[in-house]
Structures are given as structure tokens and as C-alpha cells.
């Protein structure tokens, strides 16, 4: 059994750790509320541009944008993986990367080649260790999504799809359900499916200036960028929620461990006092 000094040092160490986890829990709770607010504020823009893209795509049948054209055979796949830059957020990144790795192996088994874009330091490091073909990445995204930090890496993937570098573009991120639940998902980004784009109730007619191709190129690109921006916002809200829950669990575990160590310390100390008393009584009896 360890001595009282070692137990006392262990208690002090756990108490210091609990102070850190408690502070991180409070910081994550504050950031979580802000991240959820930003995520909800981005949704109306995404919904509006989706409606506009749906109307425009159905209003001009003579020009079919490449993002809307379904390809018969898939030889190469593009994958955008959105993870966090920092850890200490439970199994958030692990669940997504495990799903991405399983999908990655399935594509390889089907003979498809994969190009990867990593948004976030954890996904970037994982794909490097995996030996994947990383063609673009963006790290150090901060606590709020900023399109100027994402646009370079995203444009590489969109240009790759437009130039037939790959036939399908997928996106993987963690969808925010509520504070206690976050769901990893991998969805098809391009070509745009009917379920994602939707069909308008009425078909509008447009006059395009300078031409339909220029307008559709801009609208469809902005629409895809809005989807990716929303996915990053959802992932950041999930990150702060998962970190708050993880730090709360760590603080509770530290408190339980302190109670157990304190009990052991008191028992050890009481045993030492009893032993000393027995030695004193035994010495006095011998005299």
C-alpha cells in the first residue's frame, strides 16, 4: 500500500487536473452556445440559395450544369473530410474517421481511386498516416467558420470535378443533432441529387445576362460552397458540445477519484496512528 505522502501527492495532482477540466468545460459551454447560434444563422442562407439553385436548374433545360449531370461510371472519387483542429472532444473525430476509413477501403475494393481534401488538423494527420492522396487541405480554422480559409481547398475539389479529375465528390462531417448527440455522416456532394437540390413547386422563367452558363456557374458554385460552409459550422457546433460533455465527464471522474483517494488516505493515516499507539502501549507494558 502506498504511503500517506504518495497518496497526498496523488490527490493534489487529481485536484489540479480537475481544475483544468472544469475550466475547459465552462469555456466549451460558452463556445458551444455561440457555435450553435452561428450554425442556425447560416441555415436560412443555405435554404434560400438551395431554392434559387433549384429554380434555375429547372428553368433552363437547354444548358445542363456539370454539377447536375450524373455520370454512368465512377472511376475516381473525391472526398472532403471535415474534422476538428484540436482534441479532447471525446470520440467525435474517431467516429467520423472510422467511418471514412471503412468507406475508403470499400472504394479501393471496387477499384476506385480516391483524392482527399482535409479540413481540420485531425483529419489531415489521419489521411497522411493512411497514405491517402491529399490534393488540398485547410487547418487552423479557428472557433468560427470563415469562407476565406476554406475557399482555396474547396476550389481545388470543385475544379477537379468540373475537369473530370473525379466522377463523384463526397463530404464527411459530424452533424449536430443536440448537445448530447452528434452523428457522423458521409454524403454525396456532387453530382447534386434530386433529394438534396429538391424540385420547386412552380417553374420560373429567367432572362440571363450575359448568358445562362455564366449565371449557373456562379449560382451552383455558391450553392456548393454554402453546403460546405454549413457542414463546417455543424462540425464546429458538434465539437464544442462533445468537448463540454467530455470535460464534464472528466471532472466528475476526477471528483470520484479524489473521494476514493481521500478515503484510502484516511484509512492509511488511521492505520499509522493505531500502529504508533500499539507500539507505545507495548513499550510501556514492557517497562
Secondary structure, 3 states (H helix, E strand, C coil): CCCHHHHHHHHHHHHHHHHHHHHHHHHHHHHHHHHHHHHHHHHHHHHHHHHHHHHHHHHCCCCCCHHHCCCCCCCEEEEEEECCCCCCCCCHHHHHHHHHHHHHHHHHHCCCEEEEEEECHHHHHHHHHHCCEEEEEECCCCCCCCHHHHHHHHHHHHHHHHCCCCCEEEEEEEEEEECCEEEEEEEEEECCCHHHHCCCCCCCCCCCCCCHHHHHHHHHHHHHHHHHHHHHHHHHHHHHHHHHHHHHHHHHHHHHHHHHHHHHHHHHHHHHHHHHHHHHHHHHHHC
